[in-house]
Amino acid sequence: MSETLFEKSSRRLASIDAFRALNMLLMIFVNDLESVKGLPYWIDHAKDFEDRMGFADAIFPAFLFIVGLSIPHALNRKIKNGESAVSISFAILSRSFALLLMGFFHVNLESYSKLALLPEGVWEILITLAFFLIWIDYSENISKLKQNIFRGAGVVILVIMAVLFKGGESGSNLTHWMRPEWWGILGIIGWAYLVSAFVYYLVKGNLTGMILAFLVFIGLNIAVHAWHFRINIIGIADGSAIAQVLGGTILSVWYSRLVAKGFNSGLWVWLCIAGAASIVSGFILRPYTDGISKIHSTPAWVMICTGISIFVFATIAYLVDYKGKKNWFSWIWPAGTATLTCYLIPYFQVGFYKMFHYVYPHFLNFGWSGFIRSWVTAFAVVLIGGYLERRHLKLKI
């Protein structure tokens, strides 16, 4: 594998952290915005039957793209440090397992039954607390014994919460145990990361190999929507999430090669061409593959969102990597370095609201006042995430 920009340095690439920070801020914002009514339709998610995408529909695919951007940097650092294939494989598998487990618990919140022993809000808070206990990046000042005790307590809490779980339809006396109706946001990330990271590692970062893998999974996605092809392999589904992560991985390697030749005008021209080509291909596919839809993960949505992500990354890379404007993102930086922490904090918030049956006043659930409320919530979460990070309470998987 030829030496890349990432292999030359073990430092984090600031533009990726900045992009991740902005994306997580927006993810928290649009998640909170779901309860707000009376906003322009283009802000919210498109409905199941609509052939379009709203602003909110571009946020999650951008995160998948960022996961892909990070893969070469993280794996090349492990390779440079001399880690064995077994060690690297275990790191990929353990990270994927953590995301899948959290996603599995979160998905079952959607069907939580009132017949369960614990109120839903209590169950939600306790599983989130368990996630923190298990996956906190503990300070070296905390002994290994205490770390293991805390992690063990987290595991025990999760097991108890699983045993106590009851799910079911609203108003029905029929209940069921936990099951993967779907894998949730974190679970989808986990499956897509698992496949994409191993693809990158197995082809040794070869750009051609990754492009071929991308074509396989976007081809699967096209086959699902154009010819109603179905595949029952868990985690692969229609290939959309894996294609989005691989798109970020490909761009990451390609960007490092372009930068190695210097920050010249050709770099930005090629990035713009790549972004435009992806968006155009999405509109070309649109009439033949069920339109543009996040809910149905159509190829048009995948390619358009990938193109948007390329343009956003190019802009941030220009500002941060080339112009050195990293400080422009300092106000949201914890969302890029303590990302999972920031993502999970709202589960405490929502859990407490459910426990005490708190509902925002009407004016905070409607129109532009609700819009502002969601921004305030997003910034507050990032500030809390930064506070926890400074006190070594950041999650790391």
N, C-alpha and C positions, 0 to 999 in steps of 0.2 A: 504494500500500500504506500503510495507516494506520500511524502510529508505534506501536511496541510497546515493552515494557519493555527488550528487548534492544537496540533501536535507540537508546534514550536513553543507554545506557552501553556502552562497549566491554569492560568488565570481564567475567570469566568468572562465570557464575551458580554460586555456591558449592554450592547444593543438588544440582546436576547432577554436579559433581565428587565430592561426598560419596556420592551414589548410585552413581556409577561405581566409586569406591574400594571400597565395600562389596561391590558385585557382582563385581569382579575378584578380591577376596580369596576370595569364595565359589566363583568359577569355578576358581581354582587349587586350592582345597580339594577340590571334588568331582572334579576331574580326577585328583588324587592318590589320592583315596579309591577309585577304580575297582579298584585291586589289593587292597583290604582285604575280607576275607570275614567272615561272622558278624555283620553289623550288621543292625539292624531294616530290614525291606524298604522302609519308607516313605522312608528317606534316599536310597536309590540310584535310578538310572533305572529306569523301568518297562520290562518286556520287550516284545519285538516284538508278541506276541499279546495283551497285557494292555490292558484298557480302564480305564486309570487313569494317574495321574502321581505320581511321587515328588518329594521336595524338590529333587533334582538336576535334574529336568526343567523347573523354573521359572527356572533360573539363566541359561541362554543366551538365552531370549526376553526376559528383563529387560535383557540387554545390548543386544539389538536395539532395544528400547524406548528405552534411553538414547541410542543412536545417533540416534534420531529426535528426542529432546529437544534434542540438541546442534545439529541442522541449522539451525534458525532463528537461533540465536545466532551460529554461525560464518558463515553466509552474509550475515546482516544487517550484521555487522562489515565484511565485504568490500565490501558495497554502500555502507556509510557512509564507508569509506575511499576511495571513488571508483574502485574497480577496474572494469575493463571487462567486458563479457559474455564476451569471449574468455578473459580472465584467470581469471574465475570458473569457466567451463566447463573450462578446462585443470586448475584445482585439483581439481575434482570428478573428472575423468577420471584424473588422476595418482594421487590417493588410492585410487580404486577399483582401478586397475591394480596398485598395490603390494599391496593386500590379496588380490587374485585370484592374483597370482604367488606370494605366500607360502602361500596356501591350496593352490595347485596342488602345490607342492613337499611340503607337509605330507601331503596326501592320498596321494602316492606312497610315503611312508614305510610306509603300511599294507601295501603289496605288495612291499616291498624283498626282493630275492632273495639268498640266501646265495651264489649264483653270481657276484654282482657283484664287481668288483675290490676295492672298498673295503668294509670291515666296515660294517654299518648304523650303528653308533654314531659312527664317524668321519664318515660322510656326513651324519648328522644334525647333528653339531657344526659341520661346515664350512658347511652351508647357513645355519644360524642365525648364524654369524659373518659370513657374506656379507650377511645381512639387516641386521645392525648396521652394517657398513661402508658400505652404500649409504644407509641411512635414518636414521643418527644425526643429531641436530640439533647440528651441529658448532658449537663456540664460535667467536666472532668473532676470538679470538686465534690460531686456526689459519688459515693463509693459504688462499686459494682454490685455489692450486696443490696443496697437500697434501690439501685436501678432495677435489679431483677425482681425485688419485692413489688415495686410500683408496676412494672410490666406484668407481673403475675396477677396483681390485683385487677389490672385492666382486662386480662384474659378471663378471669373469673366473672367479672361484671358482664362481659359479652356473652359468656355461656349462660349465665342466669337470665339475661335479657332474652336470649334465644329460647330458653325453656319456657319463659313466661309469655312469650308472644302468642297472640291470637289475631288472625286477620279474617276479614269477611266483608261482604257487601253491606252497605249502610242500611240499617233497619232489618237485617236478616239475623236469624238465630244460628245460622250455619257458619261455622268458623273453620279456619285452616291454619296450618303451621306456615313458617316462612318459606317462600318460594321465589325464584327469579322470574317475575313477570317480564322484566327486562333488567338490564344490569345497571341502570342509572348512569349519571354523568361520570362518576369516578370509575365505575365498572367498564364503561365503554373506553375510557382512557386507558384502563388497565389492559384490556384485550388488545387494543391498537398498539400500545407501547410494547407489549410482549412480542407480537409478531414483527413489528418494525425494527425493534432493537436487535432481535436475532437475525433478521434479514441483513441489517447493516454489518453485524459482526461476522456472519457467515460469508458474505461477499467481500469482507475486509475493506469496506468503505469504497469499493469500486463503483464509480458513478454509473457505468453502463448496467451493472448488475442491479443497482437500486432502481434505475429507470425501468428495467424489464419487470421488476417486482411491482412497481407502481402501475404499469400497464396491465399486469395480471389482475390487480385488485380493482382498478377503475373499469377494466373489461368485465369483471364479475358484476360490478355495480350496474353497468350498462345492460348486461344480459338479464339481470333481475328485473329491470324496469322496461326494457324493450321487448323481451321475449318471455318474461315471467318465469325465468329460471330460478330454481330454489336450491339452496345448499344448507344442510343441517349441521354443519360443523360449528360447535359452540364458539362464540367469539369472533367468527369471521362474518357470519350473517350475509349482508349484501356488499361487504368490502369497503363501504364508504369511509368509515373512520380510519381504517388502515391506510387507504389511499391518501387521506388528508395528512396523516402523520408522515407517511413516506414522502409526500410532496414537500413538507418542511425539511426532512432529512436531506433530500436531493438538493434543495436550495442552499442548505447549510454548507454542504461540501462544495457546491459550485461557487458560492459566495467566497469561501475561503480561498479557492483557486484564483478567482478574479482579483481579490484583494492582494494576494501574493504578487500580482503583476503591477500593483500600485493603485491608489485611489484616483483613477483617471475618469474622464467622461464616459469612456466605453463601459465601465462598470455599471453606472446608473442607467445607461441606455439599454444594456442587456437585461437588467432587472425589470425595467419598464416593459420591454418587449415580452419577457416571460409572463409578467402579470397580465398584460393585454391579451396575449395568446390564450391564457387560461380562461379569462372571462369570455372571450369570443367563442372558444370551444364549448363553453357552457351554454351559450345562447344557440349555438348550432345544434347541440344535443337536445335542447329543450322540447321541441315538438315531437320528438320520437321516443322520449324516455320519461313520460309522466310529468312533464313540466318542471317548474322550480318549486321544491318543497323540502323544508327541513324535516318535517314530521315523517315523510316517506324516504328521506335520504336519497334524493334523486341525483343522477350524475350532473345535471345542470347546476343544482345547488352546490355540489361538491366542487366543481370546477370554478364557478363564479366566486365562491367563498375563498378558494385557494388563490385566485387572482387578486382578490381584495387584500388578502393576507400578505401577498408578495409586495404589493404597493405600500402597505402600512409598514412592513419591515424595512423596505428600501428607504422610506422616509426617516424612520427612526435610526437606521444604520447611518444614514447621511449625517443626521444631527449628532448622534452619540459617538460612533466610531470614527467618523471623518472630522467633524467640527468640534468634537470634544465637549458636547453640551449635556453630559450626563447629569449635571446639577439641575437641569430643567425638570428632571423626573424625580428629584430627591424627595419631594413631598408625597410621592406614592411608592417609593422604593421598597418598603416592606412587602407590598403585594407581589413583588417580583422575586424576593429572596425568602419570604415566609409565606409562600403562595397557598399551600395546603392549610396552614394555620388560619389564614384569612378566609379561605373557603368554608371552613368548618365553624368559625365563630358564629355566623348567623343561626346555626342550628341550636345553640344555647339561647339566643334571643327568641327564636320562634317557639322553642320548648317552654320557656318561661311565660310567653304570651298565652300559650295553650293551657298551662297550669292554672293561671289566674284569670282565664277567659277574657283577656284584654283585647280590645278591638280599637284601632285608631279612630279618633273622631272623624265624621264624614268628610270634613274639608281636607283632611290629610289622606283621604282615600280617593280623592277625585281631582282631576284636572292638574293644573300646573303647581298647585300647592302640594299635591301628592308626588308630582315629579321632583320637586325640590326635596321633599321628605326622603325619597329614595336616594338622592345624591348625598344628603346629610348622613344617611345610614351607611352608604358605601364608604364615605370618607372616615366615619367613626370606626368602622370595622378595620380599615387599614391602619388607623392610629393605634387601635388596640393590638393589632397584629405586630406592629413595630415595637410597642411596649413589651409584649411577651417575648419577642425575639431578643430584645436587649437583656432580658432576664433569663435567657437560655431556656425558654419554654416554647421553642419553635418545633413544629413537627418536621421530621425528616425521614423520607423513605427512599 
